[in-house]
Amino acid sequence: MLGVGRSLSDVSQRLLRNLALRCQQVQCLRVGNAEIPNHKRLQISLQYIHGIGRSRAHQILVDLSVQNKLTKDLTGVELNALKEEVSKYLTGGDLKRCVSGDVQKLIDSGCYRGIRHVDMLPCRGQRTKTNARTRKEHTKQLGKVPTSR
């Protein structure tokens, strides 16, 4: 009986170790207040951060002179350098606050672009007779009737 009890406890301990290791592998890295996936290349996984696109991700890798390898293969030094480089840019919640503040300035000033933002219509010169369906659908859902000016 003791042999069977020991083997069960050994098996359970091995299972717990394996589960602990697997949980660590599944976890994502946290860079720039966003989680980036481990199983993708670094240039692609950096694009999960709000405010970093393809060109900026490529520029970060060039500045750091880091290969475009899997995120989980990064060393601690490379990871710290990556976090410092990303922190130089305006990303995440700070970028969203900045953009919403800029839009609010346009609305408060009462300029043409601000009025278009309020009416939820395109504000960069696009035609609205046949296109702009996505912007117009928002007004229908909210129950707001676009005003003619």
N, CA, C and O atoms as a GROMACS GRO file, in nm:
protein
  596
    1MET      N    1   0.081  -0.120   0.000
    1MET     CA    2   0.000   0.000   0.000
    1MET      C    3   0.086   0.126   0.000
    1MET      O    4   0.052   0.224  -0.067
    2LEU      N    5   0.194   0.125   0.073
    2LEU     CA    6   0.277   0.245   0.076
    2LEU      C    7   0.337   0.274  -0.060
    2LEU      O    8   0.351   0.391  -0.098
    3GLY      N    9   0.372   0.169  -0.134
    3GLY     CA   10   0.428   0.190  -0.268
    3GLY      C   11   0.326   0.254  -0.361
    3GLY      O   12   0.361   0.342  -0.440
    4VAL      N   13   0.202   0.210  -0.351
    4VAL     CA   14   0.097   0.269  -0.436
    4VAL      C   15   0.072   0.413  -0.396
    4VAL      O   16   0.056   0.499  -0.482
    5GLY      N   17   0.070   0.442  -0.265
    5GLY     CA   18   0.048   0.578  -0.216
    5GLY      C   19   0.158   0.671  -0.261
    5GLY      O   20   0.133   0.786  -0.298
    6ARG      N   21   0.282   0.620  -0.257
    6ARG     CA   22   0.393   0.705  -0.300
    6ARG      C   23   0.386   0.733  -0.449
    6ARG      O   24   0.412   0.845  -0.493
    7SER      N   25   0.350   0.633  -0.526
    7SER     CA   26   0.346   0.655  -0.670
    7SER      C   27   0.235   0.754  -0.706
    7SER      O   28   0.252   0.835  -0.798
    8LEU      N   29   0.123   0.748  -0.636
    8LEU     CA   30   0.017   0.846  -0.662
    8LEU      C   31   0.061   0.986  -0.625
    8LEU      O   32   0.034   1.082  -0.697
    9SER      N   33   0.129   0.998  -0.512
    9SER     CA   34   0.175   1.131  -0.472
    9SER      C   35   0.283   1.181  -0.568
    9SER      O   36   0.288   1.300  -0.599
   10ASP      N   37   0.370   1.091  -0.614
   10ASP     CA   38   0.472   1.132  -0.710
   10ASP      C   39   0.408   1.179  -0.841
   10ASP      O   40   0.449   1.279  -0.899
   11VAL      N   41   0.307   1.105  -0.884
   11VAL     CA   42   0.238   1.143  -1.008
   11VAL      C   43   0.170   1.278  -0.991
   11VAL      O   44   0.176   1.363  -1.080
   12SER      N   45   0.105   1.298  -0.878
   12SER     CA   46   0.037   1.425  -0.855
   12SER      C   47   0.137   1.540  -0.847
   12SER      O   48   0.109   1.650  -0.897
   13GLN      N   49   0.252   1.517  -0.786
   13GLN     CA   50   0.353   1.622  -0.779
   13GLN      C   51   0.407   1.656  -0.918
   13GLN      O   52   0.428   1.772  -0.950
   14ARG      N   53   0.428   1.552  -0.998
   14ARG     CA   54   0.476   1.577  -1.135
   14ARG      C   55   0.372   1.654  -1.216
   14ARG      O   56   0.406   1.744  -1.293
   15LEU      N   57   0.245   1.618  -1.198
   15LEU     CA   58   0.139   1.690  -1.268
   15LEU      C   59   0.135   1.837  -1.228
   15LEU      O   60   0.118   1.925  -1.312
   16LEU      N   61   0.150   1.862  -1.098
   16LEU     CA   62   0.148   2.000  -1.050
   16LEU      C   63   0.265   2.080  -1.107
   16LEU      O   64   0.249   2.196  -1.144
   17ARG      N   65   0.384   2.016  -1.114
   17ARG     CA   66   0.499   2.085  -1.172
   17ARG      C   67   0.475   2.117  -1.319
   17ARG      O   68   0.504   2.227  -1.365
   18ASN      N   69   0.422   2.019  -1.392
   18ASN     CA   70   0.395   2.041  -1.534
   18ASN      C   71   0.291   2.150  -1.555
   18ASN      O   72   0.305   2.232  -1.646
   19LEU      N   73   0.189   2.151  -1.472
   19LEU     CA   74   0.086   2.254  -1.484
   19LEU      C   75   0.145   2.391  -1.454
   19LEU      O   76   0.112   2.489  -1.522
   20ALA      N   77   0.230   2.399  -1.355
   20ALA     CA   78   0.292   2.527  -1.320
   20ALA      C   79   0.379   2.576  -1.435
   20ALA      O   80   0.378   2.694  -1.468
   21LEU      N   81   0.454   2.486  -1.497
   21LEU     CA   82   0.538   2.526  -1.609
   21LEU      C   83   0.453   2.568  -1.729
   21LEU      O   84   0.485   2.666  -1.796
   22ARG      N   85   0.346   2.495  -1.754
   22ARG     CA   86   0.261   2.529  -1.867
   22ARG      C   87   0.193   2.664  -1.846
   22ARG      O   88   0.176   2.741  -1.941
   23CYS      N   89   0.154   2.694  -1.724
   23CYS     CA   90   0.091   2.823  -1.696
   23CYS      C   91   0.189   2.937  -1.723
   23CYS      O   92   0.149   3.042  -1.773
   24GLN      N   93   0.315   2.918  -1.689
   24GLN     CA   94   0.414   3.022  -1.713
   24GLN      C   95   0.436   3.042  -1.862
   24GLN      O   96   0.460   3.154  -1.906
   25GLN      N   97   0.428   2.936  -1.941
   25GLN     CA   98   0.449   2.950  -2.084
   25GLN      C   99   0.331   3.020  -2.150
   25GLN      O  100   0.350   3.088  -2.251
   26VAL      N  101   0.213   3.005  -2.098
   26VAL     CA  102   0.095   3.065  -2.157
   26VAL      C  103   0.090   3.215  -2.129
   26VAL      O  104   0.035   3.290  -2.209
   27GLN      N  105   0.147   3.258  -2.019
   27GLN     CA  106   0.140   3.398  -1.981
   27GLN      C  107   0.205   3.486  -2.087
   27GLN      O  108   0.302   3.446  -2.152
   28CYS      N  109   0.152   3.605  -2.103
   28CYS     CA  110   0.204   3.701  -2.200
   28CYS      C  111   0.296   3.799  -2.130
   28CYS      O  112   0.286   3.821  -2.009
   29LEU      N  113   0.386   3.858  -2.206
   29LEU     CA  114   0.472   3.962  -2.153
   29LEU      C  115   0.395   4.093  -2.144
   29LEU      O  116   0.306   4.119  -2.225
   30ARG      N  117   0.430   4.174  -2.047
   30ARG     CA  118   0.363   4.302  -2.030
   30ARG      C  119   0.462   4.412  -2.068
   30ARG      O  120   0.560   4.436  -1.997
   31VAL      N  121   0.436   4.478  -2.179
   31VAL     CA  122   0.522   4.586  -2.228
   31VAL      C  123   0.433   4.703  -2.264
   31VAL      O  124   0.333   4.686  -2.334
   32GLY      N  125   0.467   4.821  -2.217
   32GLY     CA  126   0.390   4.940  -2.251
   32GLY      C  127   0.245   4.934  -2.207
   32GLY      O  128   0.156   4.977  -2.280
   33ASN      N  129   0.220   4.882  -2.087
   33ASN     CA  130   0.085   4.868  -2.031
   33ASN      C  131  -0.008   4.786  -2.120
   33ASN      O  132  -0.129   4.808  -2.120
   34ALA      N  133   0.048   4.692  -2.194
   34ALA     CA  134  -0.032   4.602  -2.277
   34ALA      C  135   0.036   4.465  -2.277
   34ALA      O  136   0.159   4.456  -2.265
   35GLU      N  137  -0.043   4.362  -2.290
   35GLU     CA  138   0.013   4.227  -2.294
   35GLU      C  139   0.040   4.189  -2.439
   35GLU      O  140  -0.048   4.201  -2.524
   36ILE      N  141   0.162   4.143  -2.466
   36ILE     CA  142   0.195   4.099  -2.600
   36ILE      C  143   0.212   3.947  -2.597
   36ILE      O  144   0.265   3.893  -2.500
   37PRO      N  145   0.169   3.878  -2.703
   37PRO     CA  146   0.171   3.731  -2.702
   37PRO      C  147   0.312   3.674  -2.713
   37PRO      O  148   0.400   3.734  -2.776
   38ASN      N  149   0.333   3.559  -2.651
   38ASN     CA  150   0.463   3.492  -2.651
   38ASN      C  151   0.491   3.417  -2.780
   38ASN      O  152   0.606   3.406  -2.821
   39HIS      N  153   0.388   3.365  -2.842
   39HIS     CA  154   0.407   3.271  -2.952
   39HIS      C  155   0.420   3.338  -3.089
   39HIS      O  156   0.418   3.267  -3.190
   40LYS      N  157   0.433   3.469  -3.095
   40LYS     CA  158   0.446   3.539  -3.223
   40LYS      C  159   0.581   3.608  -3.231
   40LYS      O  160   0.649   3.627  -3.131
   41ARG      N  161   0.617   3.646  -3.353
   41ARG     CA  162   0.741   3.720  -3.374
   41ARG      C  163   0.730   3.856  -3.308
   41ARG      O  164   0.621   3.910  -3.290
   42LEU      N  165   0.845   3.911  -3.273
   42LEU     CA  166   0.849   4.035  -3.194
   42LEU      C  167   0.786   4.152  -3.268
   42LEU      O  168   0.716   4.234  -3.208
   43GLN      N  169   0.812   4.162  -3.399
   43GLN     CA  170   0.758   4.275  -3.475
   43GLN      C  171   0.606   4.270  -3.480
   43GLN      O  172   0.541   4.374  -3.476
   44ILE      N  173   0.549   4.151  -3.488
   44ILE     CA  174   0.403   4.137  -3.490
   44ILE      C  175   0.346   4.158  -3.351
   44ILE      O  176   0.243   4.224  -3.336
   45SER      N  177   0.411   4.103  -3.249
   45SER     CA  178   0.356   4.112  -3.114
   45SER      C  179   0.362   4.254  -3.059
   45SER      O  180   0.281   4.291  -2.973
   46LEU      N  181   0.457   4.336  -3.107
   46LEU     CA  182   0.461   4.476  -3.063
   46LEU      C  183   0.340   4.554  -3.112
   46LEU      O  184   0.304   4.655  -3.052
   47GLN      N  185   0.278   4.508  -3.220
   47GLN     CA  186   0.163   4.578  -3.276
   47GLN      C  187   0.038   4.560  -3.191
   47GLN      O  188  -0.064   4.624  -3.216
   48TYR      N  189   0.043   4.473  -3.090
   48TYR     CA  190  -0.068   4.458  -2.998
   48TYR      C  191  -0.078   4.576  -2.902
   48TYR      O  192  -0.179   4.593  -2.834
   49ILE      N  193   0.025   4.659  -2.896
   49ILE     CA  194   0.025   4.778  -2.811
   49ILE      C  195  -0.044   4.889  -2.888
   49ILE      O  196  -0.008   4.917  -3.003
   50HIS      N  197  -0.142   4.954  -2.827
   50HIS     CA  198  -0.215   5.062  -2.893
   50HIS      C  199  -0.120   5.179  -2.919
   50HIS      O  200  -0.061   5.234  -2.826
   51GLY      N  201  -0.106   5.216  -3.045
   51GLY     CA  202  -0.018   5.326  -3.082
   51GLY      C  203   0.108   5.281  -3.151
   51GLY      O  204   0.188   5.366  -3.193
   52ILE      N  205   0.130   5.151  -3.164
   52ILE     CA  206   0.246   5.099  -3.235
   52ILE      C  207   0.197   5.018  -3.353
   52ILE      O  208   0.126   4.918  -3.337
   53GLY      N  209   0.234   5.062  -3.472
   53GLY     CA  210   0.197   4.993  -3.595
   53GLY      C  211   0.315   4.920  -3.654
   53GLY      O  212   0.415   4.894  -3.586
   54ARG      N  213   0.303   4.887  -3.782
   54ARG     CA  214   0.409   4.810  -3.847
   54ARG      C  215   0.538   4.888  -3.859
   54ARG      O  216   0.645   4.835  -3.829
   55SER      N  217   0.530   5.011  -3.901
   55SER     CA  218   0.653   5.089  -3.923
   55SER      C  219   0.722   5.121  -3.790
   55SER      O  220   0.845   5.116  -3.782
   56ARG      N  221   0.645   5.155  -3.688
   56ARG     CA  222   0.706   5.187  -3.559
   56ARG      C  223   0.766   5.063  -3.494
   56ARG      O  224   0.871   5.071  -3.430
   57ALA      N  225   0.700   4.948  -3.508
   57ALA     CA  226   0.755   4.824  -3.453
   57ALA      C  227   0.887   4.790  -3.522
   57ALA      O  228   0.982   4.748  -3.456
   58HIS      N  229   0.892   4.808  -3.653
   58HIS     CA  230   1.016   4.782  -3.726
   58HIS      C  231   1.125   4.879  -3.681
   58HIS      O  232   1.240   4.840  -3.665
   59GLN      N  233   1.088   5.006  -3.662
   59GLN     CA  234   1.185   5.107  -3.619
   59GLN      C  235   1.240   5.075  -3.479
   59GLN      O  236   1.358   5.095  -3.453
   60ILE      N  237   1.156   5.025  -3.391
   60ILE     CA  238   1.202   4.988  -3.257
   60ILE      C  239   1.303   4.875  -3.265
   60ILE      O  240   1.405   4.879  -3.196
   61LEU      N  241   1.276   4.775  -3.348
   61LEU     CA  242   1.370   4.664  -3.362
   61LEU      C  243   1.502   4.710  -3.422
   61LEU      O  244   1.608   4.662  -3.383
   62VAL      N  245   1.497   4.803  -3.516
   62VAL     CA  246   1.620   4.855  -3.577
   62VAL      C  247   1.699   4.935  -3.474
   62VAL      O  248   1.821   4.921  -3.466
   63ASP      N  249   1.630   5.018  -3.397
   63ASP     CA  250   1.699   5.099  -3.294
   63ASP      C  251   1.766   5.011  -3.189
   63ASP      O  252   1.875   5.043  -3.141
   64LEU      N  253   1.701   4.902  -3.153
   64LEU     CA  254   1.757   4.813  -3.052
   64LEU      C  255   1.855   4.712  -3.110
   64LEU      O  256   1.927   4.645  -3.036
   65SER      N  257   1.858   4.701  -3.242
   65SER     CA  258   1.937   4.600  -3.315
   65SER      C  259   1.910   4.459  -3.259
   65SER      O  260   2.002   4.384  -3.227
   66VAL      N  261   1.780   4.429  -3.248
   66VAL     CA  262   1.734   4.300  -3.200
   66VAL      C  263   1.676   4.223  -3.318
   66VAL      O  264   1.608   4.280  -3.404
   67GLN      N  265   1.702   4.093  -3.322
   67GLN     CA  266   1.645   4.011  -3.429
   67GLN      C  267   1.495   3.998  -3.409
   67GLN      O  268   1.443   4.013  -3.299
   68ASN      N  269   1.428   3.970  -3.519
   68ASN     CA  270   1.282   3.950  -3.513
   68ASN      C  271   1.256   3.804  -3.476
   68ASN      O  272   1.217   3.724  -3.562
   69LYS      N  273   1.276   3.771  -3.350
   69LYS     CA  274   1.255   3.633  -3.304
   69LYS      C  275   1.127   3.624  -3.223
   69LYS      O  276   1.058   3.724  -3.202
   70LEU      N  277   1.096   3.504  -3.178
   70LEU     CA  278   0.976   3.485  -3.097
   70LEU      C  279   0.989   3.562  -2.966
   70LEU      O  280   1.098   3.576  -2.911
   71THR      N  281   0.878   3.612  -2.918
   71THR     CA  282   0.879   3.695  -2.797
   71THR      C  283   0.925   3.615  -2.676
   71THR      O  284   0.992   3.669  -2.588
   72LYS      N  285   0.888   3.487  -2.671
   72LYS     CA  286   0.926   3.407  -2.554
   72LYS      C  287   1.076   3.379  -2.549
   72LYS      O  288   1.126   3.336  -2.445
   73ASP      N  289   1.149   3.402  -2.660
   73ASP     CA  290   1.292   3.377  -2.663
   73ASP      C  291   1.375   3.498  -2.624
   73ASP      O  292   1.498   3.494  -2.632
   74LEU      N  293   1.311   3.607  -2.582
   74LEU     CA  294   1.384   3.727  -2.542
   74LEU      C  295   1.459   3.704  -2.412
   74LEU      O  296   1.410   3.635  -2.322
   75THR      N  297   1.576   3.761  -2.403
   75THR     CA  298   1.651   3.755  -2.277
   75THR      C  299   1.605   3.871  -2.188
   75THR      O  300   1.533   3.960  -2.233
   76GLY      N  301   1.647   3.869  -2.064
   76GLY     CA  302   1.608   3.974  -1.971
   76GLY      C  303   1.660   4.110  -2.012
   76GLY      O  304   1.591   4.211  -1.996
   77VAL      N  305   1.783   4.114  -2.063
   77VAL     CA  306   1.842   4.242  -2.105
   77VAL      C  307   1.765   4.298  -2.224
   77VAL      O  308   1.736   4.418  -2.229
   78GLU      N  309   1.733   4.212  -2.320
   78GLU     CA  310   1.658   4.257  -2.437
   78GLU      C  311   1.518   4.305  -2.398
   78GLU      O  312   1.467   4.402  -2.453
   79LEU      N  313   1.459   4.235  -2.305
   79LEU     CA  314   1.324   4.274  -2.260
   79LEU      C  315   1.325   4.409  -2.191
   79LEU      O  316   1.235   4.490  -2.214
   80ASN      N  317   1.424   4.434  -2.106
   80ASN     CA  318   1.434   4.565  -2.039
   80ASN      C  319   1.460   4.677  -2.140
   80ASN      O  320   1.402   4.785  -2.129
   81ALA      N  321   1.547   4.650  -2.238
   81ALA     CA  322   1.574   4.751  -2.341
   81ALA      C  323   1.449   4.778  -2.423
   81ALA      O  324   1.422   4.892  -2.461
   82LEU      N  325   1.372   4.674  -2.450
   82LEU     CA  326   1.248   4.688  -2.526
   82LEU      C  327   1.146   4.772  -2.449
   82LEU      O  328   1.080   4.858  -2.506
   83LYS      N  329   1.134   4.748  -2.319
   83LYS     CA  330   1.041   4.826  -2.236
   83LYS      C  331   1.081   4.973  -2.232
   83LYS      O  332   0.995   5.061  -2.238
   84GLU      N  333   1.211   5.001  -2.224
   84GLU     CA  334   1.257   5.139  -2.222
   84GLU      C  335   1.230   5.208  -2.355
   84GLU      O  336   1.191   5.324  -2.359
   85GLU      N  337   1.252   5.134  -2.465
   85GLU     CA  338   1.230   5.193  -2.598
   85GLU      C  339   1.082   5.222  -2.622
   85GLU      O  340   1.048   5.327  -2.678
   86VAL      N  341   0.994   5.131  -2.580
   86VAL     CA  342   0.851   5.152  -2.599
   86VAL      C  343   0.802   5.267  -2.512
   86VAL      O  344   0.710   5.339  -2.550
   87SER      N  345   0.861   5.285  -2.395
   87SER     CA  346   0.816   5.392  -2.306
   87SER      C  347   0.848   5.531  -2.361
   87SER      O  348   0.795   5.630  -2.311
   88LYS      N  349   0.934   5.540  -2.462
   88LYS     CA  350   0.965   5.670  -2.524
   88LYS      C  351   0.848   5.722  -2.606
   88LYS      O  352   0.837   5.843  -2.629
   89TYR      N  353   0.761   5.633  -2.651
   89TYR     CA  354   0.650   5.670  -2.738
   89TYR      C  355   0.522   5.686  -2.658
   89TYR      O  356   0.508   5.630  -2.549
   90LEU      N  357   0.429   5.762  -2.713
   90LEU     CA  358   0.298   5.783  -2.653
   90LEU      C  359   0.210   5.665  -2.693
   90LEU      O  360   0.175   5.651  -2.810
   91THR      N  361   0.173   5.579  -2.596
   91THR     CA  362   0.098   5.457  -2.627
   91THR      C  363  -0.014   5.437  -2.526
   91THR      O  364  -0.017   5.500  -2.421
   92GLY      N  365  -0.105   5.347  -2.561
   92GLY     CA  366  -0.208   5.302  -2.468
   92GLY      C  367  -0.306   5.410  -2.427
   92GLY      O  368  -0.354   5.487  -2.510
   93GLY      N  369  -0.334   5.414  -2.298
   93GLY     CA  370  -0.433   5.506  -2.243
   93GLY      C  371  -0.393   5.652  -2.259
   93GLY      O  372  -0.479   5.738  -2.278
   94ASP      N  373  -0.262   5.680  -2.252
   94ASP     CA  374  -0.216   5.818  -2.270
   94ASP      C  375  -0.248   5.869  -2.410
   94ASP      O  376  -0.291   5.983  -2.427
   95LEU      N  377  -0.227   5.783  -2.510
   95LEU     CA  378  -0.256   5.821  -2.648
   95LEU      C  379  -0.406   5.842  -2.667
   95LEU      O  380  -0.447   5.936  -2.735
   96LYS      N  381  -0.487   5.755  -2.608
   96LYS     CA  382  -0.633   5.769  -2.620
   96LYS      C  383  -0.680   5.900  -2.556
   96LYS      O  384  -0.766   5.969  -2.612
   97ARG      N  385  -0.624   5.934  -2.439
   97ARG     CA  386  -0.660   6.060  -2.373
   97ARG      C  387  -0.619   6.180  -2.457
   97ARG      O  388  -0.693   6.278  -2.466
   98CYS      N  389  -0.503   6.173  -2.519
   98CYS     CA  390  -0.454   6.283  -2.602
   98CYS      C  391  -0.546   6.304  -2.723
   98CYS      O  392  -0.581   6.417  -2.756
   99VAL      N  393  -0.584   6.195  -2.789
   99VAL     CA  394  -0.670   6.204  -2.908
   99VAL      C  395  -0.808   6.256  -2.870
   99VAL      O  396  -0.863   6.342  -2.939
  100SER      N  397  -0.864   6.205  -2.761
  100SER     CA  398  -0.997   6.252  -2.720
  100SER      C  399  -0.992   6.399  -2.677
  100SER      O  400  -1.088   6.473  -2.698
  101GLY      N  401  -0.881   6.441  -2.619
  101GLY     CA  402  -0.865   6.582  -2.584
  101GLY      C  403  -0.858   6.670  -2.708
  101GLY      O  404  -0.914   6.780  -2.710
  102ASP      N  405  -0.789   6.622  -2.813
  102ASP     CA  406  -0.782   6.698  -2.937
  102ASP      C  407  -0.918   6.711  -3.003
  102ASP      O  408  -0.953   6.817  -3.054
  103VAL      N  409  -0.995   6.603  -3.002
  103VAL     CA  410  -1.130   6.606  -3.059
  103VAL      C  411  -1.218   6.700  -2.978
  103VAL      O  412  -1.299   6.774  -3.035
  104GLN      N  413  -1.204   6.699  -2.848
  104GLN     CA  414  -1.284   6.787  -2.763
  104GLN      C  415  -1.251   6.934  -2.788
  104GLN      O  416  -1.339   7.019  -2.781
  105LYS      N  417  -1.124   6.964  -2.816
  105LYS     CA  418  -1.086   7.102  -2.851
  105LYS      C  419  -1.155   7.146  -2.978
  105LYS      O  420  -1.201   7.260  -2.988
  106LEU      N  421  -1.162   7.055  -3.077
  106LEU     CA  422  -1.230   7.089  -3.203
  106LEU      C  423  -1.379   7.114  -3.178
  106LEU      O  424  -1.437   7.206  -3.236
  107ILE      N  425  -1.440   7.032  -3.093
  107ILE     CA  426  -1.582   7.048  -3.064
  107ILE      C  427  -1.608   7.179  -2.990
  107ILE      O  428  -1.703   7.251  -3.022
  108ASP      N  429  -1.523   7.209  -2.892
  108ASP     CA  430  -1.542   7.331  -2.813
  108ASP      C  431  -1.524   7.457  -2.897
  108ASP      O  432  -1.591   7.557  -2.875
  109SER      N  433  -1.432   7.452  -2.994
  109SER     CA  434  -1.407   7.571  -3.076
  109SER      C  435  -1.520   7.595  -3.176
  109SER      O  436  -1.533   7.707  -3.227
  110GLY      N  437  -1.601   7.493  -3.204
  110GLY     CA  438  -1.714   7.510  -3.295
  110GLY      C  439  -1.674   7.515  -3.441
  110GLY      O  440  -1.752   7.562  -3.524
  111CYS      N  441  -1.556   7.467  -3.473
  111CYS     CA  442  -1.513   7.468  -3.613
  111CYS      C  443  -1.585   7.358  -3.692
  111CYS      O  444  -1.658   7.278  -3.635
  112TYR      N  445  -1.562   7.356  -3.822
  112TYR     CA  446  -1.632   7.262  -3.910
  112TYR      C  447  -1.604   7.117  -3.870
  112TYR      O  448  -1.695   7.035  -3.863
  113ARG      N  449  -1.478   7.087  -3.843
  113ARG     CA  450  -1.443   6.950  -3.804
  113ARG      C  451  -1.508   6.912  -3.672
  113ARG      O  452  -1.548   6.797  -3.653
  114GLY      N  453  -1.517   7.006  -3.580
  114GLY     CA  454  -1.583   6.978  -3.453
  114GLY      C  455  -1.730   6.950  -3.469
  114GLY      O  456  -1.784   6.861  -3.404
  115ILE      N  457  -1.796   7.025  -3.557
  115ILE     CA  458  -1.939   7.002  -3.584
  115ILE      C  459  -1.959   6.865  -3.646
  115ILE      O  460  -2.053   6.794  -3.612
  116ARG      N  461  -1.869   6.828  -3.738
  116ARG     CA  462  -1.880   6.696  -3.802
  116ARG      C  463  -1.861   6.585  -3.699
  116ARG      O  464  -1.927   6.482  -3.708
  117HIS      N  465  -1.772   6.605  -3.602
  117HIS     CA  466  -1.754   6.506  -3.495
  117HIS      C  467  -1.881   6.493  -3.413
  117HIS      O  468  -1.921   6.381  -3.379
  118VAL      N  469  -1.945   6.604  -3.380
  118VAL     CA  470  -2.068   6.602  -3.301
  118VAL      C  471  -2.178   6.530  -3.377
  118VAL      O  472  -2.252   6.450  -3.319
  119ASP      N  473  -2.189   6.557  -3.508
  119ASP     CA  474  -2.293   6.494  -3.590
  119ASP      C  475  -2.258   6.351  -3.630
  119ASP      O  476  -2.337   6.284  -3.696
  120MET      N  477  -2.140   6.305  -3.592
  120MET     CA  478  -2.091   6.172  -3.626
  120MET      C  479  -2.091   6.148  -3.777
  120MET      O  480  -2.140   6.047  -3.826
  121LEU      N  481  -2.035   6.244  -3.849
  121LEU     CA  482  -2.017   6.235  -3.993
  121LEU      C  483  -1.869   6.246  -4.024
  121LEU      O  484  -1.792   6.296  -3.941
  122PRO      N  485  -1.826   6.200  -4.141
  122PRO     CA  486  -1.684   6.211  -4.175
  122PRO      C  487  -1.639   6.356  -4.178
  122PRO      O  488  -1.712   6.442  -4.226
  123CYS      N  489  -1.520   6.384  -4.129
  123CYS     CA  490  -1.476   6.522  -4.118
  123CYS      C  491  -1.350   6.549  -4.201
  123CYS      O  492  -1.286   6.653  -4.183
  124ARG      N  493  -1.315   6.460  -4.291
  124ARG     CA  494  -1.195   6.481  -4.372
  124ARG      C  495  -1.227   6.493  -4.520
  124ARG      O  496  -1.144   6.457  -4.604
  125GLY      N  497  -1.344   6.542  -4.554
  125GLY     CA  498  -1.375   6.572  -4.692
  125GLY      C  499  -1.433   6.458  -4.773
  125GLY      O  500  -1.448   6.472  -4.895
  126GLN      N  501  -1.468   6.345  -4.711
  126GLN     CA  502  -1.525   6.235  -4.787
  126GLN      C  503  -1.670   6.268  -4.825
  126GLN      O  504  -1.736   6.347  -4.759
  127ARG      N  505  -1.716   6.206  -4.933
  127ARG     CA  506  -1.855   6.227  -4.973
  127ARG      C  507  -1.946   6.145  -4.884
  127ARG      O  508  -1.908   6.040  -4.833
  128THR      N  509  -2.068   6.194  -4.864
  128THR     CA  510  -2.161   6.124  -4.775
  128THR      C  511  -2.291   6.086  -4.844
  128THR      O  512  -2.378   6.025  -4.781
  129LYS      N  513  -2.305   6.122  -4.973
  129LYS     CA  514  -2.430   6.086  -5.041
  129LYS      C  515  -2.441   5.934  -5.059
  129LYS      O  516  -2.547   5.877  -5.036
  130THR      N  517  -2.333   5.871  -5.101
  130THR     CA  518  -2.339   5.727  -5.125
  130THR      C  519  -2.251   5.648  -5.029
  130THR      O  520  -2.276   5.529  -5.007
  131ASN      N  521  -2.150   5.707  -4.973
  131ASN     CA  522  -2.058   5.635  -4.885
  131ASN      C  523  -2.080   5.678  -4.740
  131ASN      O  524  -2.184   5.733  -4.707
  132ALA      N  525  -1.982   5.653  -4.655
  132ALA     CA  526  -1.986   5.690  -4.513
  132ALA      C  527  -2.093   5.613  -4.438
  132ALA      O  528  -2.154   5.666  -4.345
  133ARG      N  529  -2.116   5.489  -4.477
  133ARG     CA  530  -2.220   5.409  -4.413
  133ARG      C  531  -2.186   5.381  -4.266
  133ARG      O  532  -2.275   5.383  -4.180
  134THR      N  533  -2.060   5.355  -4.238
  134THR     CA  534  -2.027   5.319  -4.099
  134THR      C  535  -2.048   5.436  -4.005
  134THR      O  536  -2.094   5.416  -3.892
  135ARG      N  537  -2.015   5.555  -4.047
  135ARG     CA  538  -2.036   5.671  -3.961
  135ARG      C  539  -2.185   5.702  -3.947
  135ARG      O  540  -2.231   5.741  -3.839
  136LYS      N  541  -2.262   5.686  -4.056
  136LYS     CA  542  -2.405   5.717  -4.051
  136LYS      C  543  -2.482   5.615  -3.968
  136LYS      O  544  -2.582   5.650  -3.907
  137GLU      N  545  -2.437   5.490  -3.966
  137GLU     CA  546  -2.506   5.386  -3.889
  137GLU      C  547  -2.500   5.416  -3.740
  137GLU      O  548  -2.592   5.382  -3.667
  138HIS      N  549  -2.393   5.480  -3.695
  138HIS     CA  550  -2.383   5.514  -3.554
  138HIS      C  551  -2.493   5.613  -3.514
  138HIS      O  552  -2.546   5.606  -3.403
  139THR      N  553  -2.526   5.704  -3.604
  139THR     CA  554  -2.631   5.800  -3.572
  139THR      C  555  -2.766   5.731  -3.565
  139THR      O  556  -2.851   5.769  -3.484
  140LYS      N  557  -2.789   5.629  -3.649
  140LYS     CA  558  -2.916   5.556  -3.645
  140LYS      C  559  -2.929   5.478  -3.516
  140LYS      O  560  -3.037   5.472  -3.456
  141GLN      N  561  -2.820   5.417  -3.472
  141GLN     CA  562  -2.824   5.335  -3.351
  141GLN      C  563  -2.848   5.421  -3.227
  141GLN      O  564  -2.917   5.379  -3.134
  142LEU      N  565  -2.791   5.539  -3.226
  142LEU     CA  566  -2.806   5.626  -3.111
  142LEU      C  567  -2.937   5.703  -3.114
  142LEU      O  568  -2.974   5.768  -3.016
  143GLY      N  569  -3.009   5.696  -3.226
  143GLY     CA  570  -3.135   5.766  -3.236
  143GLY      C  571  -3.118   5.914  -3.264
  143GLY      O  572  -3.212   5.992  -3.247
  144LYS      N  573  -2.998   5.953  -3.308
  144LYS     CA  574  -2.972   6.093  -3.335
  144LYS      C  575  -3.001   6.118  -3.483
  144LYS      O  576  -2.956   6.044  -3.570
  145VAL      N  577  -3.074   6.223  -3.510
  145VAL     CA  578  -3.106   6.260  -3.647
  145VAL      C  579  -3.003   6.362  -3.692
  145VAL      O  580  -2.987   6.466  -3.629
  146PRO      N  581  -2.931   6.333  -3.803
  146PRO     CA  582  -2.831   6.431  -3.850
  146PRO      C  583  -2.899   6.559  -3.894
  146PRO      O  584  -3.000   6.557  -3.965
  147THR      N  585  -2.845   6.668  -3.851
  147THR     CA  586  -2.901   6.798  -3.884
  147THR      C  587  -2.839   6.849  -4.013
  147THR      O  588  -2.721   6.825  -4.038
  148SER      N  589  -2.917   6.919  -4.094
  148SER     CA  590  -2.862   6.976  -4.216
  148SER      C  591  -2.819   7.120  -4.187
  148SER      O  592  -2.895   7.199  -4.131
  149ARG      N  593  -2.702   7.152  -4.224
  149ARG     CA  594  -2.647   7.286  -4.194
  149ARG      C  595  -2.614   7.356  -4.322
  149ARG      O  596  -2.567   7.469  -4.320
   0.00000   0.00000   0.00000
